Amino acid sequence: MSTTPRIAIIGAGPGGLVCARVLQRHGVPVTVFERENDPHSRSQGGTLDIHEETGQVALRAAGLFDRFLALSRPEGQQWRLYDRHAALIRHDRAGEGDLSKPEIDRGRLRALLLDSLAPGTVRWGHGVSAVTPLPDGTARLHHHDRTTEDFDLVVGADGAVSRVRPALSGAQPSYAGITMVEIRFDDVDHRHPGIARLVGAGTMSAKAGRRSLVLQRNSNGHVRGYVMFRGPQDWHAGLDLADADAVRARLLAQYQGWDESLLDILRDNEGAFVNRPMFVLPVPHTWQRVPGITLLGDAAHLMPPVGVGANLALLDGAELAQAVLGHPTLDQALDAYESVMLPRAAENAKTAQQMLTSLMPDTDSDVAVFPDTQWPAGAHPADAQ
């Protein structure tokens, strides 16, 4: 390009950060705006399996693949499936040297990406309230403090409740009919040996019809879990979600008849239960090109958390940066990026919904329904926030 473009990325998640890293690696300055006050404002969630055909491609483009491997847990690729009686139905293991989907804690991945950026790249505590296109093809950021800044390109990498998306699309996330209640265990091998045996080194799911229990092993003896069930979004009506004992009693009633070892997942949770209803964007989610504005990751294609969302966000971020670097104008770059990203997102969103339906059918049957083909190690509800 004849002049260096002014680029703003909204959101310091994996997709936005890898986009910034690839741009900076090739000498293009960028500013990331993040509403959180600092990198430690909140927990970054559980573990991610980074796929070789998507997320790993992005990390290679960012020059961070070897550092990622040093932090990852290849042993975490295994997955165990139980029925509600705690009988093991399936156990997928990674072969020796298999690096197709190694796991990494979200916090460690974010720290890796943040450490790779030039100091001052991320402006913490700078939330964006809206973005508006300008007649000259640029875009204006509206900050929460009512100040504005103009950029040649604004990238919405700000997740499900994107403040950038309304500049392109009127689509709103809708409830998917499934709720996840997050739980956690620390020092699991010593304090919760039964939980440790169930989850092994990777992820476990126990399912029966509309209900399932999912556990993910993270680093340092931490296990994060999700109580998943189909039902209304207001399943907790009349319940104080801050009252852990009351929530536990309600959940135990829903899982009556399950094996005692599985019910211990509900009984022994440490701390609060965190309600996380699942939302999705329409499929396909598309928009008419707007100069100077685009989306990536959940802002563009929020889909069920079955192991693909973060990987697609990483790939989106790397490919968008490469498009900017490889085209003479931003319009051409966005055309190239969106012409690949949007159909890929639609295809993956359909597949994610099929996977979720297989794992969480709208039936009370105890029969597990899965495709005849090999079930991918990453195809489980392990990509939750």
Secondary structure, 3 states (H helix, E strand, C coil): CCCCCCEEEECCCHHHHHHHHHHHHCCCCCEEEECCCCCCCCCCCCEEECCCCCHHHHHHHCCCHHHHHHHCEHHHHCEEEECCCCCEEEEECCCCCCCCCCEEEHHHHHHHHHHCCCCCCEEECCCEEEEEECCCCCEEEEECCCCEEEECEEEECCCCCCCCHHHCCCCCCEEEEEEEEEEEECCHHHHCHHHHHHHCCCEEEEEECCEEEEEEECCCCCEEEEEEEECCCCCCCCCCCCCHHHHHHHHHHHCCCCCHHHHHHHHCCCCCCEEEEEEECCCCCCCCCCCCEEECCHHHHCCCCCCCHHHHHHHHHHHHHHHHHHCCCHHHHHHHHHHHHHHHHHHHHHHHHHHHHHHCCCCCCCCCCCCCCCCCCCCCCCCCC
